Amino acid sequence: MKPTDSFPPPAPSAAPAAPAPSTAPGVQDTTVERELLQSIVETARAIFGAQASSIFLLDEETDELVFQAVSGRGEEFLVGTRFPAGRGIAGWVAVSGEPMIVDDLAREESFARDLAESTRYVPESLMAAPLIHRTRVLGVLEVLDPVPQSRSSLGELDLLALFARQAAAALRVAVDRRDETVAAAMAGAAAGGARLPADGAPAAAGALGASGRARGLELLDALRELLETPGGD
Amino acid sequence: MSTVSAPPAGSALTWSLRGRGPEDIRLVAGGGRITPEAAWGGSTGAGVRVCVVDTGVERDHPAIGTVDGSYVAVKDGDGVRIEETDTGDTCGHGTACAGIIRRAAPDCELYSVRVLGERFSGTGDVLLAGLRWAVEQRFDVINLSLSTTRSRFVDELRVLADEAYFGRTVVVASAHNTPVESFPWRFSSVVSVGSHEEDAPDLYLYNPSPPVEFFAPGQNVTVPWLGGTTIRTTGNSFATPFITGLCARVMSKHPNLTPFQVKTMLYLSAANVRTDNRGDS
């Protein structure tokens, strides 16, 4: 499964993502977010010398966590995979907003079985921290099998939580910036002379089309809902 | 430390000492030096009712044994209500907390109310409803290895924590693992707990610079987990039930202590606190 092109998480019924459609840049294009998410998991993996790192984003509509970026094991097939938001260690981190480190997981049969079924990889240890914007949990950053000296210490828990906080802030900035770009483009299009920024080159007026504009607005709505709506609780 | 009976139900409210004199409220605060042995030595927590407000507790876990009652906070269009449940624990966190309490106070009565894990619901009104229910049930000790960062719940939580405090329920609350403002552990009416980094499974310390009041073992702790197994984990969440277990032992040995007195005994018995009359300075 290839990385999905949507953010927030793709709908559960969505087929494996096709290559990005060649629609107007700035509306459909989530390249910046994808690159940012990928950068976060790769950096997290490097910091902790880990076998893998993942980001899950919360889909409140379906009450699920969705693999949105993966570095290391599972990179080829995990993105887009979903599981219930209230389950397991990532679920705990999402619902509590607290980071957690666990070790000796391979001995934990139910965890191993569940994870093996969904990810084909059973870690020995796991670190997880929430991605939080203000008081709202956007998702979870997970680090699998960090080097032994990174396991089970309060200092490492602090480091992971700090990094996750920075990652969430960066994600928010990227999304805000795209919102502004898209909003400006929409305003321009409505005025009949839109020029969408595409790699620094002006786009043709009306290149978006009615369906493209509708999809762009849907995306904006979804983003606002994820990032700005007060929490359900 | 002396114990005091609860005031009779229906007694008139008064915020000053009227119609009574010092003789009417005389207490004996002696009873010997407060040491760990005096505070909880020989106690197993028998007869003390402890409630874990968390993700539920796995039934029949070998490291936990009997769970005397399991409840869940259910949220729907009509609000949040508490129901009996046999659904156990989906995350493992509540099971871990219960196991630490059981280890510290093996004969206490354990109850569970699940406020997380049913659906993604954050840590707001469902947490509040579960905690309110536990306070209304007048458990002796409530373990809350959770907190909420949502400021709109602060006032209600503060009122609830005070109700518990004056109703003789000790709320033991975990400090957040990251330096953010969260509640109710910040309130002076609860016993707040963080983790120390020492490799000493029975060591707890009083913090002379609150708001976190006590530090207990929370790093690299072996805890019960789902499926009857154990894992090792780290965090303030797991230091908190250690103190909860100690509270249960203290309250079992000294029935009718108020939360103020329990906290004082914890303070005087902490490994880093020396008092003139303990004779070990």
Interface residues (C-beta under 8 A of the other chain):
Chain A: L58 E60 D63 P84 A85 G86 R87 G88 I89 G91 W92 A94 V95 S96 G97 E98 P99 M100 I101 V102 D103 D104 L105 R107 E108 E109 S110 F111 I132 T135 V137 S152 S153 L154 L157 D158 A161 L162 R165 G231 G232 D233
Chain B: T55 K75 T90 C91 G92 H93 L116 G117 E118 R119 F120 S121 G122 T123 G124 D125 V126 L146 T149 R150 S151 H176 N177 T178 S195 E197 G218 Q219 N220 T222 W225 L226 G227 T229 T230 I231 R232 T233 T234 G235 S237
